[in-house]
Amino acid sequence: MLTSSINNTTRLQLAPLKIPTRLLLGPGPSNAHPAVLQAMNTPPVGHLDPAFLGLMDEIQTLLRYVWQTENPLTIAVSGTGTAAMEATIANVTEPGDVVLVGVNGYFGNRLVDMAGRYGADVRTITKPWGQVFALDELRTALETHRPAILALVNAETSTGARQPLEGVGDLCREFDCLLLVDTVTSLGGVPLFLDEWKVDLAYSCSQKGLGCPPGASPFTMSPRAVEKMQQRRTKVANWYLDMTLLSKYWGQERTYHHTAPINLYYALREALRLIAEEGIENCWMRHQKNVEYLWEGLEDLGLTMHVEREFRLPTLTTVCIPEGLDGKVIARQVLMEHNIEIGGGLGELAGKVWRVGLMGFNSRPESVDRLLEALRQVLAK
Amino acid sequence: MLTSSINNTTRLQLAPLKIPTRLLLGPGPSNAHPAVLQAMNTPPVGHLDPAFLGLMDEIQTLLRYVWQTENPLTIAVSGTGTAAMEATIANVTEPGDVVLVGVNGYFGNRLVDMAGRYGADVRTITKPWGQVFALDELRTALETHRPAILALVNAETSTGARQPLEGVGDLCREFDCLLLVDTVTSLGGVPLFLDEWKVDLAYSCSQKGLGCPPGASPFTMSPRAVEKMQQRRTKVANWYLDMTLLSKYWGQERTYHHTAPINLYYALREALRLIAEEGIENCWMRHQKNVEYLWEGLEDLGLTMHVEREFRLPTLTTVCIPEGLDGKVIARQVLMEHNIEIGGGLGELAGKVWRVGLMGFNSRPESVDRLLEALRQVLAK
C-alpha cells in the first residue's frame, strides 16, 4: 500500500515514563493536590458534551469566587498563564493605544514586549526589582502618559513583591483608563477583591495558588473592558485568544471554537472545588501563616529576605544568596539530593536570590520543615 | 486581617467530579489509551527539571518519527490544535505577504481568518466541501497568485476528505513559496511523509490519531520556513507562539519561556512511545482496516458516505443523514442511550452529515461494532 519507505532513525524504543517525585517549592508549578490529579485522570468526554458544558459553568462560577468578581466574562484559557496574559493584552489593545506598564520585575517587561507586538504605544514606569509603586507615583504617571490601559503586576514572580492595588482602580476611573493586573502568583494565595478594587482585566495560572497542574489559565474581563473590546475598529489580532469568539463558546451559544484541554478542566474544577470547600479567606490565611513560619526558619538559618516585609508575597519568597555561595550549585543539590525544587533568580536578580514558593497544596508546615532541613544540610557542607 | 468581606454567592458547594464514560467516535477528542491517562497522572515536576528536559527531547524525536521529518524545529505547542495552527501562520506571515489558502471546508476558512489577522494579503481557491484540489488546479492558482505561502488542509475534519500532497511540495519550490499543511486529523492515522513531500510547516493535535488528551499540539517547521522567519522585518505578532523564543526553550539554551503543561507532555510522550512500539506504518494500516470495516457496516445499514472513496480519510468519515431524519436527534440518542459520541456537520454540511471518527486508541473493531449496534437500534425506532 505504501509507496515510500519509513525512516526509522527517529523511532525511539522507550520504557514507560518514570519521573522522580519532587516537592516543588520553586516559582511554580507547585504540586497538585492528589484529588486534583485523580480528577484529571478521568477519561475525556467531548468538548460539547452536556456533562462538559455543565463543568464549564462550575469553573466560571468558582473562578468568580476565588477572584471575588461578578464579571460575566470569566473563563479559563486553554494554555498556560502566559497565554492568559496575552489574552488580556490582545483583546483590548488596538494599534496606537497608549499602554502604561509598571515594570519592577521580569513579568512587567514581558507585558511591555507583548503590548508592543499588538501595536501599542508602550510607556513604562520602573522601580528596582523587589519594590512596588506608591499611589502618588501612579497618579503622576497617569497624568503624564494618559494611557488607555494601566498594567501592573500584583504578584511579581521574579521578585516576590506584592503590589498593593487598593485605590488604583479609582485612579484609573478618574483618568478613564482600564486597569490590567497580573495575578499569576497571587490567585488563591493572596487576598484579591477584583470588583472592590475596580480591576478591569486579570489573568492567572492553575499551577500555583490553585494547586492544579499547568495548562488551563484563569482570565477575567470587566464590563468596561468588554465595552472597549466591542468598540474595536479591527479584529482581535489573535484567533486562539479572541474573546469575541471564546465568549460564544463559554456563553449561551456554545459555538465551537477549539477543542478544550478537557482533562485539565477536570483538574481545575476539582482544585477550585477544594478551595470553595476550605473557604477562600481560610486559604489566604493558611498561605500567610505558613510563609511566616518559613521566614522565621530561614532567618534561624542566618538567611535574609530580599523584599521588605510589608510587601512580601505569601506565595513566593525571594531569599538572598549569602555572599560567596553559588546559588545554582546549592539549588541543584537541594533538587538532586533532597528531591526539592527551589528556583533561581531571573533577570536583575539572577545569581542574587533563590525563589521559594509555598503555593496551593504545598503551603503546609511539612513543606517548610522539609525544605529547612534540606537547606540546613546542604549549607552545612 | 481582611478589611473587606467575602462575597460567598459564587461559593458553589460541589461533589467530587463525576463524568460519564463515553466512547468518543466524533471528530475528536477520541478516548486516550489507558496507559496514556496513567502517565498523565504522574505528579508534575518543574519545567526546567532535568527529568523534564529529557522528556522534551524524546517528544521531539518521536514527533519527527510520526511525521517522517528531520526538521530540527519540531515541538509540541502548549495549547490545543488551533494554537499550533496559529503558530504556523504567526511565525512566517508578515504584513502584506500573499497567503493562498485552499478552502474546501471549515478549517480552510479558519486559516483564511487567521492569516488575515496577521496582516496577510489572503487569496483563496475553493472546492465544494468534501472534494479536493488536483495538482493542475494548484499550479494554475500558484501562477495566478504567486503567494509566499500555500496553505492546504490535508485532512479536513469538517468534510472527511483527504487532500493528496504528493507533488505539491515540488510545485511550491518551483514557485518559491512555502507549503503549510493542516494534519490535525491525519497525524498518526494517515500516511504522512513530510520531508519527502517537501512540506514546510505542519501542525496537528494530540487528541485524535495520537490517542492522547487534548492540550499539547505538534508543530514543525522546515529549515526553509525557519529562514523566512529569521528574515522577518517585524517581531512575530504573537508572544506565546513565537518560535524565535520557543526554539530557545526546546533547544540547547533551555531559556525559560512559559510553564509547559507538564502532565500533558507526560501523556504525549507515552502516546508517542506506544506508536513507536506499534510502528507508524502498522498504525496507519490499522486505521485503514478499521475504517473499511466501518464503511461496510454503515452500508449494510443502508447509509451512504459523503466523500468519494478514493479521498476518504481513514480517521474521519462523513455519513449522509438519510432524507427525513433529524441528525441531531439521532446523535443525541446515540450519546444519551449508548454513551457514544458522534459529531454533527459543520458549516455547509450542518444537518447533512454525521461525522464519525476512528482515531488512535479508538480505531478498533470493537468501537465499530458498538457504534453499528447503537445506530441499528436508534434508527429502527
Interface residues (C-beta under 8 A of the other chain):
Chain A: M1 L2 S4 I6 N7 N8 T10 R11 L12 Q13 L14 P16 L17 I19 P20 T21 R22 L24 G26 G28 P29 N31 A32 A35 L37 Q38 A39 M40 N41 T42 P43 P44 V45 G46 H47 D49 A51 F52 L55 E58 T61 L62 R64 Y65 Q68 E70 S78 G79 T80 G81 T82 A83 E86 R110 D113 M114 G116 R117 Y118 P191 F193 D195 E196 C205 Q207 P213 P214 G215 K235 V236 A237 N238 W239 Y240 Y256 H257 H258 T259 A260 P261 I262 N263 L264 Y266 R269 E270 R273 A276 E277 G279 I280 E281 W284 M285 Q288 L335 E341 G343 L346
Chain B: M1 L2 S4 I6 N7 N8 T10 R11 L12 Q13 L14 P16 L17 I19 P20 T21 R22 L24 G26 G28 P29 N31 A32 A35 L37 Q38 A39 M40 N41 T42 P43 P44 V45 G46 H47 D49 A51 F52 L55 E58 T61 L62 R64 Y65 Q68 E70 S78 G79 T80 G81 T82 A83 E86 R110 D113 M114 G116 R117 Y118 P191 F193 D195 E196 C205 Q207 P213 P214 G215 K235 V236 A237 N238 W239 Y240 Y256 H257 H258 T259 A260 P261 I262 N263 L264 Y266 R269 E270 R273 A276 E277 G279 I280 E281 W284 M285 Q288 L335 E341 L346
